[in-house]
Every structure is written in C-alpha cells, then in structure tokens.
C-alpha cells in the first residue's frame, strides 16, 4: 500500500515540472506568432517571386533573434501543446485576414491541373 501511495506522489511531482526550461532570449507567444506569420509569408513569397529572393537570415534579423534562439523557443512551445495550438490558431487567423484583405485580386494558381 505504501508503494502505491509513493508511486502516485512521484507521478504527480514528475508531471508538474516543466520538461523544457524557458529559453533565453525568450520569445513571448505574441512574438512567436508574429515570427511564424512572417515565416509563412516568406515561404509563400518564394513560390510566387523566384526572382526576388529574401533570406531567412533577414527574417531572423528583423525579429532580433537567431536560428538557435528560434529553435529553442520552438522546442519550449512544443512542450506546451495548449499554448502552441493557440499560437498556430492566431497564425491561421492572421493569414486568413491577409487573404481576405488582399487587394491585388490575382487569381490563385490551381494546385491540380485539370
């Protein structure tokens, strides 16, 4: 009986701890959202404008981070699935708003040729 109680206590203590420490420099969820929106736009740009290459390093510089900082922050947020899901929901909302407010009215290319 004492072993069962000890096992339950150890499970609660083990699950309550953060598995990944908060990185330095830390990107807030808003900063992470903004970075991921810009990253999605940069990736979309490469599909449309092959002549106008924009380096991902310029994106890191714009946000004041480097690739290692992003990787550490991404790992931190991945370890917190609820927060990470909220971040991606905000990214989706912002990208949808960009698409709805698109004033160029360019016909979108078909992904599958008929």
C-alpha positions in Angstrom: 0.0 0.0 0.0 2.8 2.4 0.8 4.4 1.7 -2.5 1.2 2.7 -4.4 1.0 6.0 -2.5 4.6 6.7 -3.2 4.1 5.9 -6.9 1.1 8.3 -7.1 3.1 11.1 -5.4 6.1 10.6 -7.7 3.8 10.7 -10.7 2.2 14.0 -9.6 5.6 15.6 -8.9 7.1 14.4 -12.2 4.2 15.7 -14.2 4.1 19.1 -12.5 7.6 20.0 -13.6 8.4 21.8 -16.8 10.2 19.4 -19.1 11.9 22.1 -21.2 13.3 25.2 -19.4 12.3 28.7 -20.6 15.0 29.7 -23.1 16.9 32.9 -23.2 16.2 35.1 -25.0 12.6 34.2 -24.6 10.0 35.0 -27.3 6.5 35.7 -26.0 3.6 34.0 -27.6 2.9 37.2 -29.5 6.5 37.4 -30.8 6.3 33.8 -31.8 3.0 34.3 -33.6 4.4 37.3 -35.5 7.5 35.4 -36.4 5.6 32.4 -37.7 3.2 34.6 -39.7 6.2 36.3 -41.3 7.8 32.9 -41.9 4.7 31.7 -43.7 4.6 34.8 -45.8 8.2 34.4 -46.7 7.6 30.8 -47.7 4.7 31.8 -49.8 6.7 34.6 -51.5 9.3 32.1 -52.7 6.6 30.3 -54.6 5.5 33.4 -56.5 8.6 35.6 -56.9 11.6 33.4 -57.6 13.5 36.5 -58.9 13.2 38.3 -55.5 15.0 36.1 -53.0 14.6 37.0 -49.4 16.9 35.2 -47.0 15.5 33.7 -43.8 18.5 35.4 -42.1 16.9 38.7 -42.8 13.7 37.5 -41.1 15.8 36.5 -38.0 17.5 39.9 -38.0 14.1 41.7 -38.3 12.8 39.9 -35.3 16.0 40.3 -33.4 16.8 36.6 -32.9 19.0 34.0 -34.5 18.2 30.4 -35.7 19.3 28.9 -32.4 17.0 31.2 -30.4 14.1 30.3 -32.6 14.8 26.6 -32.3 15.0 26.8 -28.5 11.8 28.8 -28.3 10.0 26.5 -30.7 11.1 23.5 -28.6 9.8 25.2 -25.5 6.4 25.9 -27.0 6.2 22.4 -28.5 6.5 21.1 -24.9 3.3 23.2 -24.0 0.8 21.9 -26.5 -2.1 24.1 -25.5 -0.1 27.3 -25.9 1.4 26.0 -29.1 -2.0 25.3 -30.5 -3.2 28.8 -29.5 -0.2 30.3 -31.3 -1.0 28.4 -34.5 -4.7 29.4 -34.3 -3.6 33.0 -34.2 -1.2 32.5 -37.1 -4.1 31.0 -39.1 -6.4 33.9 -38.2 -3.8 36.5 -39.3 -3.0 34.7 -42.5 -6.8 34.3 -43.3 -7.2 38.1 -42.6 -4.4 38.8 -45.0 -6.0 36.7 -47.7 -9.4 38.3 -47.2 -7.9 41.8 -47.4 -5.9 41.0 -50.5 -6.5 43.9 -52.8 -4.5 42.6 -55.8 -7.2 40.2 -56.9 -4.7 37.9 -58.5 -6.2 34.6 -59.5 -4.7 31.9 -57.3 -2.9 29.1 -59.2 -4.5 25.7 -59.3 -2.7 23.1 -57.3 -4.0 20.3 -59.5 -4.1 20.7 -63.3 -7.3 19.6 -64.8 
